[in-house]
């Protein structure tokens, strides 16, 4: 698992320290040199009244994926200042996954694109997340 230089803290340890991520059962599925993938089951803690992934759970997964992507690739943390989500299809099936990639990293703002897919590669959502990087 990737470590944040200087902090000695892994992405997995950050997840363990945040109860909401455990409740929603987020898992870091893949970390590469230019992207981060987080997966979430579609089960009792993540569904809406129609037995599909709840839009709020998807938005939370997008926000977390963007933050972890920025933190992993820039070694900086920081708050989300804007979250723009476009829902494209229901989040149905057993699992959904979010892949984050940095579009642009400036001194004051970082833009991360996050694509969410469901079973069989169905495109569930696309988001652009803007974060304000800070030393962690």
C-alpha positions in Angstrom: 0.0 0.0 0.0 1.3 3.5 -0.9 2.9 5.5 1.9 2.8 9.3 2.3 6.4 10.4 2.3 7.4 11.8 5.6 4.2 10.8 7.4 4.7 7.0 7.3 0.9 6.6 7.0 -0.5 4.3 4.3 -3.7 4.8 2.4 -5.1 1.8 4.2 -4.3 3.3 7.6 -6.1 6.5 6.6 -9.2 4.4 5.7 -9.1 2.6 9.0 -9.0 5.9 10.9 -12.2 7.2 9.2 -15.3 5.3 10.5 -17.6 6.4 7.6 -15.3 4.7 5.0 -15.6 1.4 7.0 -19.3 1.7 7.4 -19.7 2.2 3.6 -17.2 -0.7 3.1 -14.9 1.3 0.8 -11.8 -0.6 -0.3 -8.7 0.6 -2.1 -8.6 -1.8 -5.1 -5.7 -0.4 -7.1 -3.0 2.2 -6.8 -0.8 3.0 -9.8 1.6 5.9 -10.5 -1.2 7.9 -12.1 -4.5 6.7 -10.6 -6.3 5.3 -7.6 -9.3 2.9 -7.8 -11.7 2.5 -4.9 -14.5 -0.1 -4.8 -17.7 -0.3 -2.8 -20.2 -3.1 -2.5 -23.8 -2.4 -3.3 -25.4 -3.8 -0.1 -27.5 -2.8 2.8 -25.4 0.1 3.9 -25.1 1.6 0.4 -28.6 1.2 -1.2 -31.5 3.5 -1.7 -35.2 2.7 -1.6 -35.0 1.1 -5.1 -32.1 -1.3 -4.2 -29.5 0.6 -6.2 -26.4 2.4 -4.9 -27.5 5.6 -3.1 -26.4 8.8 -4.9 -25.0 10.1 -1.6 -22.9 7.0 -1.2 -21.6 7.4 -4.8 -20.8 11.1 -4.2 -19.0 10.1 -1.0 -17.0 7.5 -2.9 -16.1 10.1 -5.6 -15.0 12.6 -2.9 -12.9 10.0 -1.1 -11.4 8.8 -4.4 -10.4 12.3 -5.4 -8.9 13.0 -2.0 -6.9 9.8 -2.0 -5.8 10.3 -5.6 -4.5 13.8 -4.8 -2.9 12.7 -1.6 -1.2 9.7 -3.2 0.1 11.5 -6.3 1.1 14.8 -4.7 1.7 13.8 -1.1 -0.6 16.6 0.0 -4.0 16.5 1.7 -6.7 19.1 1.9 -10.4 19.8 1.7 -12.8 19.5 -1.3 -13.8 22.9 -2.5 -16.1 21.8 -5.3 -17.7 18.5 -6.3 -19.5 18.3 -9.7 -21.2 14.9 -10.2 -23.1 13.8 -13.3 -25.1 10.6 -12.7 -25.3 8.6 -15.9 -26.9 5.3 -14.9 -28.1 3.4 -11.8 -25.5 1.9 -9.6 -26.7 -1.6 -9.6 -25.0 -5.0 -9.4 -22.8 -6.3 -6.6 -20.0 -3.7 -6.7 -19.1 -0.3 -8.1 -15.7 1.2 -8.6 -14.3 4.7 -8.8 -11.1 5.6 -10.6 -9.5 8.9 -9.9 -6.9 10.7 -12.1 -5.4 14.2 -11.6 -6.3 16.5 -14.5 -4.4 19.5 -13.3 -2.3 20.1 -10.2 -1.6 23.8 -9.3 -0.2 25.4 -6.2 -3.6 26.3 -4.8 -6.1 23.9 -6.5 -6.0 20.4 -7.8 -8.6 19.1 -10.2 -9.3 15.3 -10.1 -11.5 13.5 -12.6 -13.4 10.5 -11.2 -15.2 7.9 -13.3 -17.6 5.5 -11.5 -18.4 2.2 -13.2 -20.7 -0.7 -12.3 -21.0 -4.2 -13.4 -20.1 -5.0 -17.0 -18.4 -1.6 -17.3 -21.6 0.4 -17.1 -20.7 4.1 -16.7 -22.6 5.1 -13.5 -21.2 8.6 -12.9 -18.5 11.1 -13.9 -17.2 13.9 -11.6 -14.7 16.7 -11.5 -13.5 17.4 -8.0 -11.5 20.5 -7.0 -9.4 20.2 -3.8 -7.2 22.8 -2.0 -3.9 21.0 -1.3 -2.1 21.4 2.0 0.8 19.7 3.7 -0.3 16.7 5.7 
